[in-house]
């Protein structure tokens, strides 16, 4: 299993900021990226508010919430976010071209052992092939899919999709990350029908 200290999240929309929230509470150094400064400011405000609500209802104590908030950093480019990450979660909308473009960039900017995860919308988990997304990289063995349920920081279920070439070390690491960020993890092998349809 690969040791994960820093998690980068690409995209600061509702899913991305929910993942960043959960990752920071899980104790990870968390780097949240978005090209739009306003999106990062909104994410920072939303995460702070969500942590404060968690304190009010007794889910976490104030010290824990403050520590989590302090673990989150913000980046305005994929390069800046990904270069020091051990595990990168892409959290942009379910548009194949966007995901392929981001994975191509991540493959270039990340260190060789960094694991790349693509998110798949809760509404359409069969819409994209993780195997196809991984195929644009030189690290297909180190790619997985992650199917979060919204709101991410509250919903406990996480489905990890194993692509055709995902190796055991990558899968084990992804499962450990999922559990550490407070999720009940279910591993699903990507159906060959999806792979065949997309490739």
ChimeraX commands (.cxc) that place a marker at each C-alpha (Angstrom):
marker #1 position 0.00,0.00,0.00 radius 0.5
marker #1 position 1.22,3.50,-0.83 radius 0.5
marker #1 position 1.52,5.96,2.05 radius 0.5
marker #1 position -0.79,8.93,1.42 radius 0.5
marker #1 position -0.06,12.19,3.19 radius 0.5
marker #1 position -1.38,14.77,0.72 radius 0.5
marker #1 position -4.62,14.56,-1.25 radius 0.5
marker #1 position -5.34,16.94,-4.13 radius 0.5
marker #1 position -8.90,17.57,-5.31 radius 0.5
marker #1 position -9.36,18.97,-8.81 radius 0.5
marker #1 position -12.51,21.07,-9.06 radius 0.5
marker #1 position -14.10,23.06,-6.23 radius 0.5
marker #1 position -17.77,22.51,-7.04 radius 0.5
marker #1 position -20.13,20.79,-4.58 radius 0.5
marker #1 position -18.52,17.36,-5.01 radius 0.5
marker #1 position -14.96,18.66,-4.88 radius 0.5
marker #1 position -15.45,20.75,-1.78 radius 0.5
marker #1 position -17.27,17.87,-0.08 radius 0.5
marker #1 position -14.33,15.58,-0.81 radius 0.5
marker #1 position -11.86,18.21,0.45 radius 0.5
marker #1 position -13.92,18.59,3.64 radius 0.5
marker #1 position -13.88,14.83,4.25 radius 0.5
marker #1 position -10.18,14.47,3.38 radius 0.5
marker #1 position -9.18,17.23,5.78 radius 0.5
marker #1 position -11.27,15.70,8.58 radius 0.5
marker #1 position -9.52,12.42,7.81 radius 0.5
marker #1 position -6.22,14.05,8.66 radius 0.5
marker #1 position -4.84,14.53,5.17 radius 0.5
marker #1 position -3.07,17.62,3.91 radius 0.5
marker #1 position -5.66,18.65,1.34 radius 0.5
marker #1 position -5.10,20.82,-1.74 radius 0.5
marker #1 position -8.31,22.01,-3.42 radius 0.5
marker #1 position -7.92,23.32,-6.98 radius 0.5
marker #1 position -10.09,25.41,-9.23 radius 0.5
marker #1 position -9.26,27.77,-12.09 radius 0.5
marker #1 position -11.88,30.21,-10.86 radius 0.5
marker #1 position -10.87,32.25,-7.77 radius 0.5
marker #1 position -14.55,32.80,-6.91 radius 0.5
marker #1 position -15.11,29.04,-6.81 radius 0.5
marker #1 position -12.26,28.64,-4.32 radius 0.5
marker #1 position -13.59,31.46,-2.14 radius 0.5
marker #1 position -17.06,29.93,-2.18 radius 0.5
marker #1 position -15.61,26.49,-1.35 radius 0.5
marker #1 position -13.65,27.90,1.59 radius 0.5
marker #1 position -16.77,29.61,2.94 radius 0.5
marker #1 position -18.97,26.51,2.44 radius 0.5
marker #1 position -16.46,24.17,4.09 radius 0.5
marker #1 position -16.09,26.49,7.09 radius 0.5
marker #1 position -19.87,26.70,7.45 radius 0.5
marker #1 position -20.28,22.93,7.15 radius 0.5
marker #1 position -17.61,22.32,9.79 radius 0.5
marker #1 position -19.27,24.83,12.10 radius 0.5
marker #1 position -22.61,23.02,11.69 radius 0.5
marker #1 position -20.90,19.74,12.54 radius 0.5
marker #1 position -19.60,21.29,15.75 radius 0.5
marker #1 position -23.06,22.65,16.63 radius 0.5
marker #1 position -24.70,19.23,16.33 radius 0.5
marker #1 position -21.88,17.43,18.11 radius 0.5
marker #1 position -20.45,15.42,15.21 radius 0.5
marker #1 position -16.96,16.86,15.79 radius 0.5
marker #1 position -15.47,19.10,18.44 radius 0.5
marker #1 position -14.27,22.61,17.71 radius 0.5
marker #1 position -10.58,21.71,17.90 radius 0.5
marker #1 position -11.06,18.90,15.37 radius 0.5
marker #1 position -13.00,21.18,13.02 radius 0.5
marker #1 position -10.38,23.93,13.24 radius 0.5
marker #1 position -7.57,21.44,12.63 radius 0.5
marker #1 position -9.36,20.10,9.54 radius 0.5
marker #1 position -9.95,23.60,8.18 radius 0.5
marker #1 position -6.27,24.44,8.64 radius 0.5
marker #1 position -5.23,21.38,6.59 radius 0.5
marker #1 position -6.93,22.72,3.44 radius 0.5
marker #1 position -4.85,24.66,0.94 radius 0.5
marker #1 position -6.09,26.26,-2.26 radius 0.5
marker #1 position -4.53,26.18,-5.72 radius 0.5
marker #1 position -5.36,27.97,-8.95 radius 0.5
marker #1 position -3.86,25.41,-11.34 radius 0.5
marker #1 position -3.72,21.64,-11.75 radius 0.5
marker #1 position 0.08,21.78,-11.75 radius 0.5
marker #1 position 0.23,23.62,-8.43 radius 0.5
marker #1 position -2.29,21.29,-6.80 radius 0.5
marker #1 position -0.94,17.98,-8.06 radius 0.5
marker #1 position 2.82,18.22,-7.90 radius 0.5
marker #1 position 3.12,17.30,-4.19 radius 0.5
marker #1 position 0.06,15.06,-3.91 radius 0.5
marker #1 position 0.18,11.32,-3.25 radius 0.5
marker #1 position -3.45,10.83,-4.26 radius 0.5
marker #1 position -5.37,13.05,-6.70 radius 0.5
marker #1 position -9.16,13.02,-7.02 radius 0.5
marker #1 position -10.57,14.67,-10.12 radius 0.5
marker #1 position -14.00,16.14,-9.31 radius 0.5
marker #1 position -15.17,17.91,-12.46 radius 0.5
marker #1 position -18.59,17.31,-14.10 radius 0.5
marker #1 position -19.16,14.05,-15.99 radius 0.5
marker #1 position -17.87,15.14,-19.38 radius 0.5
marker #1 position -15.47,12.62,-20.86 radius 0.5
marker #1 position -13.35,15.16,-22.75 radius 0.5
marker #1 position -12.78,17.23,-19.60 radius 0.5
marker #1 position -11.74,14.18,-17.61 radius 0.5
marker #1 position -9.40,12.97,-20.36 radius 0.5
marker #1 position -7.78,16.40,-20.53 radius 0.5
marker #1 position -7.31,16.58,-16.76 radius 0.5
marker #1 position -5.87,13.05,-16.55 radius 0.5
marker #1 position -3.41,13.89,-19.33 radius 0.5
marker #1 position -2.25,16.92,-17.32 radius 0.5
marker #1 position -2.14,14.99,-14.05 radius 0.5
marker #1 position -0.03,12.26,-15.61 radius 0.5
marker #1 position 2.48,14.91,-16.66 radius 0.5
marker #1 position 2.55,16.92,-13.42 radius 0.5
marker #1 position 2.29,14.20,-10.76 radius 0.5
marker #1 position 5.10,12.13,-9.33 radius 0.5
marker #1 position 5.35,8.59,-10.77 radius 0.5
marker #1 position 3.75,6.85,-7.77 radius 0.5
marker #1 position 0.82,9.25,-7.39 radius 0.5
marker #1 position -2.58,7.57,-7.68 radius 0.5
marker #1 position -5.23,9.21,-9.88 radius 0.5
marker #1 position -8.94,8.85,-9.16 radius 0.5
marker #1 position -11.79,9.95,-11.40 radius 0.5
marker #1 position -15.16,10.72,-9.86 radius 0.5
marker #1 position -18.34,9.43,-11.43 radius 0.5
marker #1 position -21.64,11.17,-10.80 radius 0.5
marker #1 position -24.03,9.53,-8.35 radius 0.5
marker #1 position -26.74,10.00,-10.95 radius 0.5
marker #1 position -24.92,8.21,-13.76 radius 0.5
marker #1 position -22.28,5.73,-12.56 radius 0.5
marker #1 position -22.39,3.78,-15.83 radius 0.5
marker #1 position -21.84,6.82,-18.03 radius 0.5
marker #1 position -18.04,6.83,-18.17 radius 0.5
marker #1 position -15.32,4.23,-18.42 radius 0.5
marker #1 position -12.52,4.55,-15.87 radius 0.5
marker #1 position -10.46,2.24,-18.08 radius 0.5
marker #1 position -10.81,4.66,-20.97 radius 0.5
marker #1 position -9.90,7.65,-18.81 radius 0.5
marker #1 position -6.84,5.78,-17.46 radius 0.5
marker #1 position -5.75,4.90,-21.00 radius 0.5
marker #1 position -4.57,8.47,-21.69 radius 0.5
marker #1 position -1.93,8.12,-18.95 radius 0.5
marker #1 position 1.29,6.15,-18.56 radius 0.5
marker #1 position 0.03,4.92,-15.17 radius 0.5
marker #1 position -3.16,3.01,-15.95 radius 0.5
marker #1 position -2.33,0.62,-13.08 radius 0.5
marker #1 position -2.51,3.57,-10.69 radius 0.5
marker #1 position -5.97,4.80,-11.72 radius 0.5
marker #1 position -9.34,4.10,-10.09 radius 0.5
marker #1 position -12.86,5.48,-10.11 radius 0.5
marker #1 position -14.63,6.90,-7.06 radius 0.5
marker #1 position -18.41,7.15,-6.94 radius 0.5
marker #1 position -19.34,9.51,-4.09 radius 0.5
marker #1 position -22.90,10.22,-2.98 radius 0.5
marker #1 position -24.05,13.78,-2.32 radius 0.5
marker #1 position -23.71,15.62,-0.08 radius 0.5
marker #1 position -20.25,14.06,0.01 radius 0.5
marker #1 position -19.29,15.19,3.51 radius 0.5
marker #1 position -22.46,13.58,4.96 radius 0.5
marker #1 position -23.13,10.47,2.88 radius 0.5
marker #1 position -21.12,7.48,4.08 radius 0.5
marker #1 position -21.23,5.18,1.06 radius 0.5
marker #1 position -18.31,5.27,-1.39 radius 0.5
marker #1 position -18.00,2.95,-4.36 radius 0.5
marker #1 position -14.50,2.43,-5.70 radius 0.5
marker #1 position -14.45,1.28,-9.30 radius 0.5
marker #1 position -11.58,-0.96,-10.32 radius 0.5
marker #1 position -10.58,-0.38,-13.93 radius 0.5
marker #1 position -9.22,-3.07,-16.21 radius 0.5
marker #1 position -5.58,-2.37,-15.30 radius 0.5
marker #1 position -5.90,-1.13,-11.70 radius 0.5
marker #1 position -3.35,-3.03,-9.60 radius 0.5
marker #1 position -3.86,-4.38,-6.09 radius 0.5
marker #1 position -1.62,-1.78,-4.41 radius 0.5
marker #1 position -3.62,1.06,-5.95 radius 0.5
marker #1 position -6.94,-0.52,-5.01 radius 0.5
marker #1 position -5.83,-1.18,-1.43 radius 0.5
marker #1 position -4.60,2.42,-1.10 radius 0.5
marker #1 position -7.86,3.82,-2.47 radius 0.5
marker #1 position -9.86,1.71,-0.03 radius 0.5
marker #1 position -7.71,2.92,2.88 radius 0.5
marker #1 position -8.15,6.57,1.80 radius 0.5
marker #1 position -11.91,6.03,1.55 radius 0.5
marker #1 position -12.12,4.53,5.02 radius 0.5
marker #1 position -9.92,7.21,6.55 radius 0.5
marker #1 position -12.17,9.96,5.19 radius 0.5
marker #1 position -15.11,8.32,6.96 radius 0.5
marker #1 position -16.69,6.28,4.18 radius 0.5
marker #1 position -18.16,2.80,4.03 radius 0.5
marker #1 position -16.26,1.49,1.02 radius 0.5
marker #1 position -17.61,-0.94,-1.57 radius 0.5
marker #1 position -15.30,-2.12,-4.37 radius 0.5
marker #1 position -16.87,-2.63,-7.78 radius 0.5
marker #1 position -15.12,-3.99,-10.86 radius 0.5
marker #1 position -15.88,-1.85,-13.88 radius 0.5
marker #1 position -18.30,-3.84,-16.07 radius 0.5
marker #1 position -16.72,-5.05,-19.31 radius 0.5
marker #1 position -19.82,-3.82,-21.15 radius 0.5
marker #1 position -18.94,-0.21,-20.26 radius 0.5
marker #1 position -15.31,-0.69,-21.27 radius 0.5
marker #1 position -16.28,-2.28,-24.58 radius 0.5
marker #1 position -18.78,0.45,-25.35 radius 0.5
marker #1 position -16.31,3.27,-24.78 radius 0.5
marker #1 position -13.03,1.92,-26.19 radius 0.5
marker link #1:1,2 radius 0.2
marker link #1:2,3 radius 0.2
marker link #1:3,4 radius 0.2
marker link #1:4,5 radius 0.2
marker link #1:5,6 radius 0.2
marker link #1:6,7 radius 0.2
marker link #1:7,8 radius 0.2
marker link #1:8,9 radius 0.2
marker link #1:9,10 radius 0.2
marker link #1:10,11 radius 0.2
marker link #1:11,12 radius 0.2
marker link #1:12,13 radius 0.2
marker link #1:13,14 radius 0.2
marker link #1:14,15 radius 0.2
marker link #1:15,16 radius 0.2
marker link #1:16,17 radius 0.2
marker link #1:17,18 radius 0.2
marker link #1:18,19 radius 0.2
marker link #1:19,20 radius 0.2
marker link #1:20,21 radius 0.2
marker link #1:21,22 radius 0.2
marker link #1:22,23 radius 0.2
marker link #1:23,24 radius 0.2
marker link #1:24,25 radius 0.2
marker link #1:25,26 radius 0.2
marker link #1:26,27 radius 0.2
marker link #1:27,28 radius 0.2
marker link #1:28,29 radius 0.2
marker link #1:29,30 radius 0.2
marker link #1:30,31 radius 0.2
marker link #1:31,32 radius 0.2
marker link #1:32,33 radius 0.2
marker link #1:33,34 radius 0.2
marker link #1:34,35 radius 0.2
marker link #1:35,36 radius 0.2
marker link #1:36,37 radius 0.2
marker link #1:37,38 radius 0.2
marker link #1:38,39 radius 0.2
marker link #1:39,40 radius 0.2
marker link #1:40,41 radius 0.2
marker link #1:41,42 radius 0.2
marker link #1:42,43 radius 0.2
marker link #1:43,44 radius 0.2
marker link #1:44,45 radius 0.2
marker link #1:45,46 radius 0.2
marker link #1:46,47 radius 0.2
marker link #1:47,48 radius 0.2
marker link #1:48,49 radius 0.2
marker link #1:49,50 radius 0.2
marker link #1:50,51 radius 0.2
marker link #1:51,52 radius 0.2
marker link #1:52,53 radius 0.2
marker link #1:53,54 radius 0.2
marker link #1:54,55 radius 0.2
marker link #1:55,56 radius 0.2
marker link #1:56,57 radius 0.2
marker link #1:57,58 radius 0.2
marker link #1:58,59 radius 0.2
marker link #1:59,60 radius 0.2
marker link #1:60,61 radius 0.2
marker link #1:61,62 radius 0.2
marker link #1:62,63 radius 0.2
marker link #1:63,64 radius 0.2
marker link #1:64,65 radius 0.2
marker link #1:65,66 radius 0.2
marker link #1:66,67 radius 0.2
marker link #1:67,68 radius 0.2
marker link #1:68,69 radius 0.2
marker link #1:69,70 radius 0.2
marker link #1:70,71 radius 0.2
marker link #1:71,72 radius 0.2
marker link #1:72,73 radius 0.2
marker link #1:73,74 radius 0.2
marker link #1:74,75 radius 0.2
marker link #1:75,76 radius 0.2
marker link #1:76,77 radius 0.2
marker link #1:77,78 radius 0.2
marker link #1:78,79 radius 0.2
marker link #1:79,80 radius 0.2
marker link #1:80,81 radius 0.2
marker link #1:81,82 radius 0.2
marker link #1:82,83 radius 0.2
marker link #1:83,84 radius 0.2
marker link #1:84,85 radius 0.2
marker link #1:85,86 radius 0.2
marker link #1:86,87 radius 0.2
marker link #1:87,88 radius 0.2
marker link #1:88,89 radius 0.2
marker link #1:89,90 radius 0.2
marker link #1:90,91 radius 0.2
marker link #1:91,92 radius 0.2
marker link #1:92,93 radius 0.2
marker link #1:93,94 radius 0.2
marker link #1:94,95 radius 0.2
marker link #1:95,96 radius 0.2
marker link #1:96,97 radius 0.2
marker link #1:97,98 radius 0.2
marker link #1:98,99 radius 0.2
marker link #1:99,100 radius 0.2
marker link #1:100,101 radius 0.2
marker link #1:101,102 radius 0.2
marker link #1:102,103 radius 0.2
marker link #1:103,104 radius 0.2
marker link #1:104,105 radius 0.2
marker link #1:105,106 radius 0.2
marker link #1:106,107 radius 0.2
marker link #1:107,108 radius 0.2
marker link #1:108,109 radius 0.2
marker link #1:109,110 radius 0.2
marker link #1:110,111 radius 0.2
marker link #1:111,112 radius 0.2
marker link #1:112,113 radius 0.2
marker link #1:113,114 radius 0.2
marker link #1:114,115 radius 0.2
marker link #1:115,116 radius 0.2
marker link #1:116,117 radius 0.2
marker link #1:117,118 radius 0.2
marker link #1:118,119 radius 0.2
marker link #1:119,120 radius 0.2
marker link #1:120,121 radius 0.2
marker link #1:121,122 radius 0.2
marker link #1:122,123 radius 0.2
marker link #1:123,124 radius 0.2
marker link #1:124,125 radius 0.2
marker link #1:125,126 radius 0.2
marker link #1:126,127 radius 0.2
marker link #1:127,128 radius 0.2
marker link #1:128,129 radius 0.2
marker link #1:129,130 radius 0.2
marker link #1:130,131 radius 0.2
marker link #1:131,132 radius 0.2
marker link #1:132,133 radius 0.2
marker link #1:133,134 radius 0.2
marker link #1:134,135 radius 0.2
marker link #1:135,136 radius 0.2
marker link #1:136,137 radius 0.2
marker link #1:137,138 radius 0.2
marker link #1:138,139 radius 0.2
marker link #1:139,140 radius 0.2
marker link #1:140,141 radius 0.2
marker link #1:141,142 radius 0.2
marker link #1:142,143 radius 0.2
marker link #1:143,144 radius 0.2
marker link #1:144,145 radius 0.2
marker link #1:145,146 radius 0.2
marker link #1:146,147 radius 0.2
marker link #1:147,148 radius 0.2
marker link #1:148,149 radius 0.2
marker link #1:149,150 radius 0.2
marker link #1:150,151 radius 0.2
marker link #1:151,152 radius 0.2
marker link #1:152,153 radius 0.2
marker link #1:153,154 radius 0.2
marker link #1:154,155 radius 0.2
marker link #1:155,156 radius 0.2
marker link #1:156,157 radius 0.2
marker link #1:157,158 radius 0.2
marker link #1:158,159 radius 0.2
marker link #1:159,160 radius 0.2
marker link #1:160,161 radius 0.2
marker link #1:161,162 radius 0.2
marker link #1:162,163 radius 0.2
marker link #1:163,164 radius 0.2
marker link #1:164,165 radius 0.2
marker link #1:165,166 radius 0.2
marker link #1:166,167 radius 0.2
marker link #1:167,168 radius 0.2
marker link #1:168,169 radius 0.2
marker link #1:169,170 radius 0.2
marker link #1:170,171 radius 0.2
marker link #1:171,172 radius 0.2
marker link #1:172,173 radius 0.2
marker link #1:173,174 radius 0.2
marker link #1:174,175 radius 0.2
marker link #1:175,176 radius 0.2
marker link #1:176,177 radius 0.2
marker link #1:177,178 radius 0.2
marker link #1:178,179 radius 0.2
marker link #1:179,180 radius 0.2
marker link #1:180,181 radius 0.2
marker link #1:181,182 radius 0.2
marker link #1:182,183 radius 0.2
marker link #1:183,184 radius 0.2
marker link #1:184,185 radius 0.2
marker link #1:185,186 radius 0.2
marker link #1:186,187 radius 0.2
marker link #1:187,188 radius 0.2
marker link #1:188,189 radius 0.2
marker link #1:189,190 radius 0.2
marker link #1:190,191 radius 0.2
marker link #1:191,192 radius 0.2
marker link #1:192,193 radius 0.2
marker link #1:193,194 radius 0.2
marker link #1:194,195 radius 0.2
marker link #1:195,196 radius 0.2
marker link #1:196,197 radius 0.2
marker link #1:197,198 radius 0.2
marker link #1:198,199 radius 0.2
view
